[in-house]
Amino acid sequence: MSDRKETEQQKYNVTSAGEEGASGLTNANGDAVENGPVRTDQACEPAQATGPVHADQLAGPAETGKLTKRENLAQVIKFVLFSVSAGIIETVAFTVLDLATGWSYWPCYLIALILSVVWNFTLNREFTFKSANNVPVAMMKVAAFYCVFAPLSTWWGHALTSAGWNEYAVLLGTMAVNLTTEFLYDRFFVFRGSMNTNQRARVGKEARVGKEAQVGRNGRCGATETERNGRCGGEEAEK
């Protein structure tokens, strides 16, 4: 037994950690042993994930919280453009009904308003707010808005035209009020908490995360293709 212990001691001379190598062991020739025993704290460390990371893991859940200035501006621009298209539908419908039926202002306006609301809601839900919320519930909320706005706007429109105002000037002014109030209502009530949750938003987020990752790789490996090939090639060779 003593001969065996002496042989083991000659084969591995224990030294203080940091003098001969990170492991604190040397062989019989005095060379540091690279792979020493695993420390307890190392053995207990959790393994790091090395697989590909999905965009949802990088960017978190759907962006339903505070929007950036750019996203808010994009929402306003889209809402205005879609509202303009809805206004065109409303104006055309109002004109056709006014000329073809000879009805007074309010029935022509009410029918044209309903057509424009359906058009505007569909486009803004899908493209402006990118919401995946329940359609009937969202429609009920919009209907609640127009249960207030439609009677009021019909009343002041009828009153103004009866007082001699031009029908189309009243219509344009009413549409401007409608655009402003409906945007605020949709943004902070109808689609609050569900913005950027539909499939279109998720696909765009994944593409944006992938682009940011590519930009990061390009910056790490070099700005030009030649530099990237040289530097990244060197890293591959080292591996």
N, C-alpha and C positions, 0 to 999 in steps of 0.2 A: 504494500500500500504506500509506503514512504517513497519508493522509487517512482511510482505512478504520479504522486503529487509533485515530485521534483520535476518530472518530465513536463507536466502541465504548466508548472510555473516558468520553466525555461521557454516553453512554446509561446506563452502569453504573459508578458510582464505588465502588471497593472500599474498605470501612472495616473497622476492627477489630471482631470479633464482640462483641456485647453493647452497642455504642454506639448503632447505628441500628436494630438488630433482631436477631432470633435468627439470621438467615441471614448477617448481616454484609455485605449488599449494599443499595445505594440506587439509585434511578433518577436521571434527569437533573434532576428537581425537588427531589432531596434526600429523597424519601420512601422509607421502608424497604420493601424487597421481601419479601413474606410467605413466598413459597415459594422458598427458596434451594436450592442444590445439596445433594444428600443426602450426609451424611458417611459415611466408610467404615464406622464402627462401626454406624451406623444401617442401612446397606445389608446388613450381615451378620447383623442380628438376625433370628431366626426369626419367621415369622408366627404370630400368636396365633389359636387356634381360636375362632370366633365362633358355631359351630352349637350346637344343643341338646346338653346333656350327659346321658348315660344314667345311671340310678340306680347301676348297677354301677361307673361311673367316679367317682361322688361318694362312694359308700360302700365302694368296694374290693370284694374278693372276699367270698364267703359268710362269715358271722361264725362261724368255727370256732375262734377263739382264746378269750381270756379273756372271760367273760361279765360283764355288770354285775350289781349286787346285785338289781336289779329282775328281770332275766332269770333269775337263779338262784332267786329267790323264786317266780317264775311256774312254773318247772320243778317245784319241790317241790310247789306247790299242785296242779298238773295231775296229777302222778304220784300224789299221795295220793287225789285224786278218782277217777282211773281205777282205782287199786288197790282203792278201796272198792267200785266197781262190780264189779271182778273178785272181790272177797271175797264180794259178794252172790251172784254166780254160783256160787262155790265152796261157799258155805253151803247154797244151794238144792239144788245137785247132791248134796252130801253127805247132806243130809236125806232127799232122795228115795231115794237108794241105801240109806241106813241103814234107812229104814222099809219100803221095798219088797222088799229082798233079804234082810235079816237077816244080812248079812255082818259080819265084824269091822271094827274101825276102819280098818286100813291099806288094804284095797282100795277102800273108799268114799272115803277121803281122797285116794288116789293118782289116781283117775279125776277127782275134782272138782278136784284141783290142776292136772292137765293142761288141763282146759277153761278154767280161770281164767288160766293162763299164756298160752295162745294169744290170748285176749281182751285181756289186759293188754299183751302185746308189740305187737299190731297198733295199738292206740290210742296207746301211748306213743311208738312209732316215728314215727307220722304227726303227732301233735299236741304231745307234750311235748318231744321232742328234735328233731323236724322233720328227720329224717335221710333222706338219699338213698343210704345205703350199700347194699351187696348184701344182699338179704333172706335167701337161704340161709346166707350167711356169718354174718350177725347171729343167725339162728336157731340156728346151730351153737354160737355163743358162749353164747347163753342156755341151750341144752341142756346145755352143759358145766357151767354154774352149777347146774342142777337135777340133774345127775348126782351132785353133792355134797350139795345141799340136800335133795333128795327122800328119799334113804336116811336121812340124819341126822334129818330131821323126822319121817319115818315111824317110825324107831326110838324117838325120845324120846316121840312121841305114843302109841305102843303101850305103852311102858313106864309112862308116866304114867297112862293109862286103866286099865291092868292093876293099878296101885297104888291105884285107887279114885278118881282124878280124874274130874271131869265131862268128857264128850267134847267138849261145845261150848266149855267154858272152855279146854281144850287147843287146840282148833281156832282160837279167837280169838287166843290167845297165839302160836301158830305163824304165823298170818297177819301179826301185828305184826312178828315177827322177819323174815319173808319180805319185807315191804314195805321195811324199813330196809336190809337187806342187798342186795336186788335193785336198789334205787335207786342205791346207791353203785357197784354192779357195772356197771349200765347207763351211768351218768354218766361213769365214769372208765375203762371198758374197752370195752363194746359199741359205744357211740356216740361215743367220744372221737375228735375230729378230723373228725367228719361231722355235727355238730350244726348246725342252721339251714342245710342245704344243699338241701332239697327245694323243690318249686315253691311250696308254701304259704309258706315262709320268704322266698323271693325276691320274691313278690308283696307280702308285708307290708313288706319292706324298701323296695321302690320306692314304695309308698304313704307310708311314713314320711319318706323323703327328699323326696318332692313336697310333703308337708305342711310340712316344715321350710323348704323354699324359699319356699312361700307365706307363711309367718309372717315370713320375712326381708323379702319384698317389702312386706308390710303395714307392718312396722316402719319401712322406709325411706320409704314413701310417706305414712304417717300412720295413726293408730290408728282413726279413724272413716271411714266411707264418704265423707263430704263432704270430709274432709281428703285422702283418697286421690285423689278425683277432681280436687281443686284442684291438689295437688302433682304428681301423675302427669300431669295434663293439661298443666301448665306444662312438665314435662320433655319431653313429646311435642312441644309447640309449639317449644321450643328446638331440638329435633332437626330 
